[in-house]
Amino acid sequence: MMHLVQRGLGLRGVILMAISVLMLGLATGPAKAQVTAFKQAVAEAASDDRDLAGYYRDNAYAGLWTGQTPEDQARRKALFAAIAGVEAHGLPVARYDPTGLIALLSSVRSSRDLGFAEVEMSKTFLRLAADLQTGILDPSSVVPGYKRAVVERDRATYLSEVKYADPRRFFRSLSPQTNEYARLMKEKARLENLIAQGGWGETVPAKSLKPGQTGPAVLALRDRLVLMGYLTRNASGSYDAALQGAVQTFQQNHGLEEDGIAGAGTMTEINTPAETRLKSVIAALERERWFNGERGARHILVNLTDFTARIIKDDRQVFTTRSIVGKDVRDRETPEFSDEMEHMVINPTWHIPRSIAIKEYLPKMKKNRNAASYLKIYDRRGREVSRGSVNFRAYNAKNFPYSMKQPPSPRNALGLVKFMFPNKYNIYLHDTPTKNLFLSEKRAFSYGCVRLQRPFEFAYTLLAEQESDPKEFFQSTLRTNRETKVMLEQPIPVHLIYRTAFTAPQGRVQYRRDIYGRDAAIWNALSKAGVSLAGVQG
């Protein structure tokens, strides 16, 4: 059958053609076979799958796919059509073995054969339905930093729902119904079409370029930006104002400093091939399937690769600020998870994690007991201890019996406010006294928590839901210089995500660097699962 694909009919055409042939064959043959033999075969074939066995037992072993009623035929056709369309979702067609399934159905010669074919179709259906809804990979095994549980549906509900639903609508409803997912699919199709036509052409043969320059490299830069859609073609051979503006727009869409200079970092991104961007989009589609659930009409979204924190309300961004995330070091990378923000602490005390206390501060205090003098030392009973009474040299990382805290102050490592969504990873959002770090393009500097450039305005936006004058409320509390917990009357969901490709309602798809290498790991796993950049997979 695959020779038809090679001759240009295409996988979708082969499948749909096979369905019509299959329908004719079943209508005059196995549909008249003995019901008892069919049911026995179904029971036997489904026995190794508890969900399938339960479904067929509860439905008197009646067929779902192989009957000849209009409803059975519609389900059968919708299943094969869905398989033919999975490549648009970044899923591998071969995973569902449509040609093997068609061959199995075409070889039916008895009611027993039909029963085995019936169950095989259900197994394929269950695999496809789960893949479309929650992805084909186990997130935590591919990305250790992914801590969000995938919400999986009861497999039996897939079967019971497709039995009574409009099958085409049912299959369309399985994948994420978000605007983000739809726009990513559109970008995937756009990139595939572009790649088929040669991509963005030759790379720019220069490490950096700046306004005023001329020469072959400038012409190559101009040509590449034209193919990318950032510039209209003209006869200019210099790095003029139009080219500078195009570079700035490119920088904006890639999270770079918008200076209009094609420096080393910008040039690396400009020379990144379309195939690499396509991999980011496919990884993002898989990530959207992992996170296929309710996010909250009002929620906080922190995209680690974008170094931003946003407040979203009714699908609209109402606040955004630059952020700093965990360092690109194994034990400091910020994890991905969701929780609910319950309160903020104004004038916070920093309770220093033991790992930081023994790795960073204890060695300094061994050399000089007065090092980091802004920290206070406490014993196991919570009593403050004078430094003069502690022989720091007598302790090591295993037996150090004290804890450390930094009292509220403008110098506090947490700044003047922190935002709490209690979690086992000890991650939260907070202010910071080191404001200069927000000027950096890549802002991965923290121990894992997320620092905010505009924490006060972030707080005002949250408090606006419960205070008539949120700014005055916050500032008057701040002026007390006392640590104060402020509860949020309506806890707000917080989602820490990781997207190297993401979209906006208007404008271009945004791309970011894979700062922790997580999307590269996802692509590698998807590739091993059969996903490819080819137009027809499998």
Secondary structure, DSSP 8 states (H G I E B T S, - for coil): -HHHHHTT--HHHHHHHHHHHHHHHHHHTGGGS-HHHHHHHHHHHHTT-HHHHHHHHHTTT--SSS--SHHHHHHHHHHHHHHHTGGGGT--GGGG-HHHHHHHHHT--SHHHHHHHHHHHHHHHHHHHHHHHH-SS-HHHH-TTB--------HHHHHHHHHHS-HHHHHHHHS--SHHHHHHHHHHHHHHHHHHTTTT-S----S-B-TT-BSHHHHHHHHHHHHHTSS---S--B--HHHHHHHHHHHHTTT---SS-B-HHHHHHHTS-HHHHHHHHHHHHHHHHHT-S---SEEEEEEGGGTEEEEEETTEEEEEEEEEEE-SSTTTS--B-EEEEEEEEES--EE--HHHIIIIIHHHHHH-TTTTTT-EEE-TTS-EE-GGG--GGG--TTT---EEEE-SSTTSTTTTEEEE---TT---EE--S-GGGGGSSS-EEESSSEEESSHHHHHHHHHTTT-SSHHHHHHHHHTT-S-EEEEEEEEEEEEEE--SEE--SSS--EE---TTSHHHHHHHHHHHTT--SSSS--
